C-alpha cells in the first residue's frame, strides 16, 4: 500500500479489473506529500477507506442504471420514464454517486457497455439531459480521489454525515496513527516534544500491544501498566538495541537491584498517554480517559525491593510451576539454592559440577571467574567466594546432590544444562528470570518481591540471627565488600580459610531458617 518514491511516500492500490478500461489505469497512485512513514501510513488508511466508499457507491449506481437500461431495452419503460428514473437516482445520490452516475452514462453511451443500441435516441437524449441538468449542481471536474487527498493533506479525519450510535473501536496502532495525523500541525515546530511523544508511545505499544483495542483498556489495566512502567530500567532504549521491554525488565530483575526510570519520568509518560486518550475521547473512540486521576510520588526514584514475607512464600508454595521450557526440578533447585545461599541468579545458573566441592571438610559452592566452557566472571571482585551448602539443600528428597553427581558423571558443562545464554546481555538465567516473573505475577505476589528478594531475605536473616555472627562473615557469604581499617575492601576467596575460616561460614549459613510451611521439596509440585 505504501511505496517510497525518492524521499516521498506514495499510496498505491490496484484498480479493480472491471474498472481498468473505463479509468484507463491499472492502479491508483497518489503522493502522500510526506517523508514521515508514520504520517504516510495514517494518511494511506484514510485514502484506502475513501476509495472503498467511492467504489461501493459506483457499484450501486451501475446496478441501478443497468436495471433501468435493461427495462428500456425490453420495452418495459419508455424513453421518458428512463430519463425520469435517471433523474430520480441522480437527485437521491450523494456527490460521489452523482459523479459516478454521470461518468457511467458517458461510458455506456460511448462504448455500449450495456449492449444498448448505439442508435437508441432515448439513451443519448437521457445522457444529454442529465449532463445539462447537472451543470451548476455538481462539481464533475473534482473526482473523489482528489477530494480524499485534500482531506488527508489537511490532516482532518473523515467524519460520516450519518449519525452513529458508537464509534468503532480502534487498535492502539490505529489510534496513534490517527493522533499523529490530527496533530501534525500542532507539533510541526516542536521537534523535542514530538520526540518525547514518540518515546512514550513506543513504551505504550511495548506494554500494551499494538493490536489492543483502546476501548477495551480498563482502569485496572492502566494501574497495572503504570506499575510495570515503574520497573523500566533507566537506560532502556538508549543503547541502540531493540529488545522487547518485558525481556529487558526480566533480565534486570533476575540479576538484582537496578536503577529504574524516575517517578517524574513515569508521570510524563502517563501524561502523553492521557493526551492520546483525550484526543480520541473527543471523537468518541473511547468512553473515558483511564490515565487521569493517578497519583505520582515524584520524590521516589526507584523501586524498593522487599524480602520474601511469610505471606508471599505461602503464595509461592501454593502455585505450581507449569512452564515447559524449564523443568520443575530446575525451578525447585534454583529457588532452593537462592533461598538458602543468597547467591545471585546468574551465579546459580553458571554453576558447573566442578564448582561444588569440599573445602576443609565443608561442602561449598565456589563462585569464581572462568573461561570454560564460556567466559564469565562474578559481578564484583568480592563476588568470587565460597558459600557452604546449607543442610536443607543436602536433603536426599531434594535431589540436588544427586543432580550434581549426575551432571559430573554425564560430562555436562553446567548443573543446569537446560538453560542457555539468551536475552539482551546473554545471561544463562535470562529465560528463568522472565518466566519466574510471570509465575510470581500469576501467584499475585507484588512487584517489589522478585527473585532477587531471596538474596535480601538471606541477608536479613543473617543480620538478625544472633550476636555471635560477625558482619565480616555475612559480607563473605553475600559477596559484599567489607570494611577493613575504615575502608571498603574485597574479602577475596583466597583469604577465606586464612582470615575467616570456612567453618565460621558454615555456622553463618546454617542460621538461615524459614517457616516450616516453606518446604523446598514441595517446589517439585509432585
N, C-alpha and C positions, 0 to 999 in steps of 0.2 A: 504494500500500500504506500510506503514511503520510498523515495529514491532521491539521493543527493546528486544534483547536477551542478558541478562547480562547488560553490560553497552554500548554495541554497537548496532547501528541501522542496520536493515536488510531491503532489498527491497523484497516484496512478491507480486506475481501476479499469478492467476490461469492459467494453461496451457489449451488452447482450447481443447475441448473433442476429436476432430479429430486427435490431435497430441499426446495425452497422451500415447497411446500404443507404438508409434514409439520412443518417447522420454523417456519412462519408468518412468515418474513422473507426478504428478498432479498439481504442481506449480513450478514457478521459485522462488528461494530463494537465494539472493545474499547479502553478507556482504557489507555494505557501508563504513566500516572502519572509522567510526567517532562516537563520543559520542554527537556531537552537533546536535540538532534536525533541526536547520535551514539549516546547511550544508547537512544533510542527505536528507532533502526534495528536495533541489536543485539537488542533485545527482540522486535521485529517478526519478525526472522528465525527466532527460536526458536518463536514462536507459529505462524508460517506452516508450519513443519515439523511442529509438533504437530497442527495442523488436518489437514494432509495425511495424517498417520498415522491419525488418528481416522476420517477419511472413507474411507480404504482399508480399515480394519478393518470399518467399517459396510457397505461394499460386499460384503466377503466373507461377512458374516452374512446379508445379503439373498439372496445366491446360494444359500446353504445352506438357508435357510428356504424359498425359492422351490422348491427341488428337493424338499424334504420335503412341502410343501403340494401340489405337482403330483402326487406319487405317491399322497398321501392322496385327492386328488380323482379320480384314475384308478382307485382301489380297489386299488392295488398294495400298500399297507400299511394296517394298522388304526389306529384312533384311539390305541390303547395304544402301538403302535410309533411313532406320530407323537410322543407325549409323551416316549417314551424317547429318540427321536432329538434332540428339542429339549434334553432334559436333558444328553445327551452333548455336544452342541455348546456348551451353556452351561458345562459343567464344564471343557471344554478351552480356553475362551476366556479372554483377559485381562480386566481390569476394564472397559476401554473397550468391548471387544467384547460383554461381558455386558450392559452398559447399552444398547448398540446393539440387541442381540437383544430385550431387553425392550421398548424403545421401538418397534421394528419390529412386534413381535407385537401391541402395543397398537394400532398404526396400522392393521394389516391386519384386525384383528378389528372395529375401529370402522368402517372405510371400505371393507372388502372389496377392498383394493388388489390382491390376487392373484386376484380373481374367485372367491373361495371363498364358498360359500353361507352367508349370514348365520345360517341355522338349523343350521349344522353344529355339533352339540353337542361333538364331539371337539375341534374347534379352540378353542372357547371354554373348555372344561374344561382344555385344554392350557395356554392362556394363564393361567387362574387358578392352575393347578398350579405353573407356573413362577414366577408372581408371589409366591405364598405361600412357595415354597421359597427364593426369593432374599432374603427379608427376613432381615436379620442377616448375610447373606453378601456383599452388595454395597451400596455407598452410592449408591443410584439418584438421590438428590437432588443429587449433585455431578457435573455433566457434565464432559466432557473439556476444554472451553474454559476453564471456571473453574479447573481444575487447572493448565492451561498458564499462565494469567495469574499464578497464585500462584508457580509455578516461576520465571517471568521476573522478577516483582517482587522475589523474593529473590535475584536475580542469580546463580542456580545453573544451570550448564549441564545440558542434558538428556542423561543418560547411558543408553545402551541396556543392558538387562539381558542381552542376548545377547552372548557373548564375540566380539570381533573380532580378526582377525589383525593388521590395520593400520588405523589411523585415517585417514580420507580427508584428503588434504592441503588446507589452507585457502589462500585467496589472502591477500595481505598485508592487504587491506581487511577481510576477514572476521576475520583474526587480531587486528587492532587492535580491531575492534568487540567481539569476544569478551573480550579483555583488559579493555576498559573496563567491560563488563557484570560481569565476575567480580571486579573490584577497586573497584567503586563505593563500597562501604562503607569500604574501607581509605583511600580518598582523599577521603572526604566532607568532612573539615575541613581538608584540606591543599591549599588553592587554589593556592598558589605552586608546589607540587610537581606538581600536575596541569597547570598551565600549562606548566611546563618539559617535562613528558611530551608535551603536545600539540605543542610546537615540535619536539621530537626526532622524533616520529612523522611530522610533516609533512615534515621533511627526508628521513626514510627513504622515505616514499612518493614524493617527488620523485626520489630517487636510484635507487630500486629499481623503482617502478611498482606501482600498487595491485593489478594483476591477476596479479602474480608469485606462484607457489605457494611458500610459505615452506619447504616440504620440499626444494624444488629449489635453494635458495640454498646454494651450497657455500662452503667455507672460502676458496678462491681469490677468489670473488666478494666475500666480506667484506673481504679485504685490499684489493682494488681500490676498493671503496666507501669505505673509510677514507681511502685516498689522495685520492679525489675530494672527500671531506668536508674534507680539509685545504686544498683550494683554494677553499672557500666564502668570499666576501667578508665582512668583519667586520660590515657593516651590512646584510647581506641580510635582507629581510623586515621591516625597520624603517621603511621609507618609505611603507608602506601599499599599495604596488603588488604585484601578484601575478604577476610574470613568472616563467616556468619557470626553475628553478635552473641547468640546463645553459646556457640562453641568457644568464643573468646572468654566469656564470663566463666564457663565451666572450667576452662584451662587455668584461669587465675584462682578460682575458688579451691581447686584441688591442691595448688601449691601452697596456699596460705594467705596471710594478710596482704592486701594490696590497696593502693590509693584509688578511690573512686572519684567520679566527677562530683563537683561541689553541689550543695543544695541549691545555690543560686543558679547554677547551670541547669539543674533539673527544672527549676521554676521557669527559666527562659524557654526550655524545650516545650514544656506544657503550655506556655503562653502561645507559642507558634501553633501548636495543635489546636488550641482554643480558637485562634483566628480562622483556621481551616473549617472548623465546625460551625462557627458563626456565619461564615460565607455561605455554607450550604443550608444552615437553618433558615436564612432569609429566602432561600429558594425551595424550602420545604422538603429537602432531600434527607434531613434528619429531624427527629422530633424534639430534641433538646441538645444543649451543649454540655456534654458529660465531663468536660475538662475544667469547668468552673466550680468554685467553692472548695478547692483543695487547699490544705494548709502546708506551708513550707517553712522549715526552720533554717534560715539562710546562714546561721552560725555553725551549723553542722557541716563538716567537710567530708566525712567518711562513715561507712557502716561499721558499727561496733560488733565484732564477732563475740558471741557468748559461748560459755561452756555448755556441755550437754546436761540439761536438767533431768531429774528423775522422770518427769512427765514426758519429755521428748525421747528419752531412752525407751520408755514403755511403748511409745508410738512406733519407734524403730523396730522393736521386737515384735510388735503386732502386725507389721507389714511384711508380706512375702516378696522376696526378690524374684522377678519374672523376666528380666532382660536376658534373652537367649544368647546374645553375643558374648556374655561373660557368665561363667558358671556360678552356681550358688556357692560352691566350695571356695572359689576365688573371692567372691564377695565376702563370705564369712571370715576367711583368713586375713584379708586386708583390713577389714573393720576390727577384727580381734587384735591384730598387731598394733594398729593405731591406738586403740583404747588402752592397751597395756604396755606401750612403749613410748608414746608421744612422738613417734617418727613422722616425718612429712610423707605425703602420699607418694611423691616421686622416689623418695628414699626406699619406701617399701617395694614399689614396683620394680626398682632396679636391683633388688636383692638377687644374688647368684648363689648357687649351692655352696660355693667356697666362702661366702660371706657369713656363714653360720658355723662357728667353731668354738671350742673351749679355750678360754684364756685363764690360766692359773686355776683350772678346775671348774670354771664357771662358763656355762654355755652362753654365748653372746652373739648378737647381731653386730656385724662390723660394717659401718658406713664409711666408705673411702672412695677416693678417686680411682678410676680405672680406664684403661684404653681398649680392653677386650670384653665382650665382642664388639662394643662400640664405645667411643669416648664419652665419659661423663664424670662430673665432679660435684661434690656437695655444694649447697647454696653459699656457704661461707667457709672460711678456714676452720672455724670452730665446729663446723658440721661433720668433720672427719672424727669419728668417735666409736667407742664400744657401748652397746646398750645390752645389759644382761637380759636374757629371755625370762619373762615373768612365768611363775609356776602355772598360771591359768593357761598359758599358751603351750605348755608341755603336756597337758592332759591328753590321754590316749583317745578319748572320744572327740577331741577337737581335730585330730589327724594332721596337725601342722608339721610335726617332726617326721611323720610318715611321708608327707608330701616332699619335704626337703630331701629325704633319703632317696625317694624315687626319682627326683629330678637329677640328683648326682649320679645315680645308677644309670639313668637313661641318657646321660651326656647332654642334658639340656643346659642352655646358656643361662637361663633365668628360672627362678622358682615359679614365677607367674608367666609362663611362656605363652599363654593365650592373649597377653597384652602386647600391643605393637606400638612403636613410636607414631604419633599422629598429632594433629592439631597445629595451631599457629607456631608452637615452639618445639615441636617434635618430642612431646613428652610421652613416656610409656603409660603414664597414669591418666592421659587425656580422656580416653573413652570411658574409663571407670568414673572419673570425676563428672563428666557430662551426664552419665546415666544415674549416678548416685544423686545428683542434684534433682533430677526428675523424680527419682524414687522418694526422696525425703519430702518433696513438694506434694506428691500424691498421698503421703502419710500425714499431711497437714502439719509438718514441722516448719516453724518460722524461718524466714530467710537469713536471719542473723545467727542461726545454728546450722553449720555446714560441716563437711568432712573435717576441715582444719580445726573444728571445735574440739575434736578428740585431743589434739595437741594442747589446747588451752586447758582441757579438763585434767590431763595428766599433770601439767604444770601446777594447777591449782591444788590438786590432791597432794602433790609432793610438798608444796609450801605449807599446807595445813596439817601435814602428817604428825610430826612431833618435833620437839626441840633438839633431838639428837641428830636430825638430818641437817647437814650443813649446806648453806647456799651454793658453795662451790661444787658439791656433789650433784645438786639439781641442775646447775648450769652444764655440768659434764654430760648428764643424761640427755638434756634437751639440745645440746649443741650450741649453747649460748656462750658469748664471750663473758668472762668473769673478771671481777675487779681484783687486780693484783698490784699492791703498792700504790693504790689510788688511781690506777689506770686500767682501762679495759683491755684484756688480753685473751687470746685463744688458749684453751687448755691444751688442745692437740692430743691425738691418740697416743703418741709416743710417751707422753708424760703420765698417762692414766695409772699404770701399775707402779710408778715411782712416787708421784705426788699424792695420788688419791687412793689407789688400791682398788682393784676390781671387785673385791668382796664388799667394800663400802658401797659401791654402785649397785651391787646385788641387793644389799639391805635397803637401799634407797628405792629401787624399782618395786620391791615387794611390798612397799607401803601403799601402792596404788590399789584401791579397792572400790568396788561399785556395789549398788544394792543387789540383793540376791536375785531380783527379777531380771537383772541384766546378765543372762546366762549366754555366753557367746556360742555355745554349742547349739542353741536354738536358732542361730542365724542360718543354719543349713536349710531350715524350713521343712525338714522331713517329718 
